[in-house]
Amino acid sequence: MDRQLLLSGLVDYAARFHGTTPVVSCDSTGAVRRTDWAWIGERARRCATALGHLGIVAGDRVGTLAWNDHRHLTAYYGITGIGAVLHTINPRLFDDQLAYVVGHAEDRIVLYDPAFSDTVDRLRPRCPGVEHWIALDPGFDALLDAHAPLEVWPEFDERSAAALCYTSGTTGNPKGVLYHHRGLVLQSFAVCTGDGHGVSSRETVLLVVPMFHVNGWALPFATAHSGARLVLPGPDVGPEALHRWMTGERVTFSAGVLTVWLGLAEHLERHGLDVPSLQRVAIGGSAAPASLIETLEDRYGVTVSHVWGMTEMTLGSSGMPTAATVARPVEERRARQMKAGRVLYGVELDVIDDHGRSVPHDGTSRGELVARGPWVAGRYYLGEEGGGTSHTDGGWLRTGDIATIDPEGYLELVDRAKDVIKSGGEWISSITLENEAVGCPGVSEAAVIGLPHPRWQERPLLVCVRVAGASVTAEDVLAHLAARVARWRLPDEVVFVDELPHTGTGKIQKTALRERFAGHVLPTAGD
């Protein structure tokens, strides 16, 4: 027998067999609502009916401009369940980019959180194709109450479009990445495996990563798939709020970008707090410094795993330790833990040289990381190219990352192809310097760019942001780095700024930093 792999099957399963498992939510007003998977499933069916009455049919795009709460989760399944396309819109984009992605996606309806009312007011005249702007507030609840739940989810081809997410648009306009039902369901399987995130019905998952960012790293699907207890914190994911959710709801697993966990660890340390139920966290976006891993694991008993992915594929690796890794001495175990996880089944990763030839997976040979698999985008939405990625002749996605892969499948990101620094014929990894710099007490963020040098071609400039109230100096940072990296790789200068420029998805904008420091002369330029 064969059945189509559809997202409606996930929420159906959770509602039927884990119906009483709690789903706890906080909206942008601070109101907390305690529901369960049966309620989410029923509301999703009402949402599907309401959208149908508004004229939405299979293939139509419905945008969401929303935080992580129960209404957004309801829309996730109500939209995709009838074959329409869930277009999660990143509210951190600029107005021009927001207007562009809404128009490019041809959204017929946009569901928005009331917190974004001002943004919506500015967008309305610029998005004439949107027929309905619907606030996710009590009025949305009333709309759903007025419609009976859809009795039977429709069946259609599992390769039909399910979700649409746009890149952050660091070069040119954002590019759309379309995901189909089959790929997302398969990805939820990967997330639920022990070597993925180990999401099961025994877990309580705090969804910190935004649902508008790459489908919340597939966790809204994996939690339904497994019937896990789910906590949706709304817009406030500061350290105080996270600690309150973790202790109050006995959270066992969470995932988010590095800055989230740096802030939480600092908060715990400063106030002498604990997170007794928390067992594991997954960190993506950039690598955690060894000091953070040691703090979370040795002091709080929280296992740290790195994950790697991108909009074009969501999840490609996960750092859950293997039995062989656990059995190794702590230094060797931590060395593997510092890498970007292990290749997950369902995605193939390879490293190629400048001629497109695969290099050995020996943990040393480096090249550009490429990927392929059932949840890797074959092309951009509407066939557009650009945005820093393309495909090889063999159909692999070129990620733009320079990496190594070892015999056990551990992935190490050396740098972005456009960010690596060539100094005197040797390569310097900006990622390594940044990761080590963030481990220096008093440094909250760090970025490294290469500046021209008359003798060495390029040399690194390290740009740092201090922790609020910290008095760390350039000499302190250099002394910290000197014990951890080769002398010739040390930055020629350390400068401090109030803040670093970020994209809409929170990544540091190296292009903006290069523009800012274009005329900067390194103190060694006369060497």
Beta strands, then each sheet from edge to edge (+ up, - down):
strand 1: 22-26
strand 2: 32-36
strand 3: 61-65
strand 4: 85-88
strand 5: 107-112
strand 6: 132-135
strand 7: 161-166
strand 8: 176-180
strand 9: 204-207
strand 10: 229-232
strand 11: 253-257
strand 12: 280-284
strand 13: 303-310
strand 14: 314-318
strand 15: 342-343
strand 16: 348-352
strand 17: 367-372
strand 18: 390-391
strand 19: 397-405
strand 20: 411-416
strand 21: 421-423
strand 22: 426-428
strand 23: 443-453
strand 24: 457-466
strand 25: 493-496
sheet 1: 2+ 1- 10- 9- 11- 12- 13- 14+ 15-
sheet 2: 6+ 5+ 3+ 4+ 7+ 8-
sheet 3: 16+ 17- 19+ 18-
sheet 4: 16+ 17- 19+ 20-
sheet 5: 21+ 22-
sheet 6: 23+ 24- 25-
end
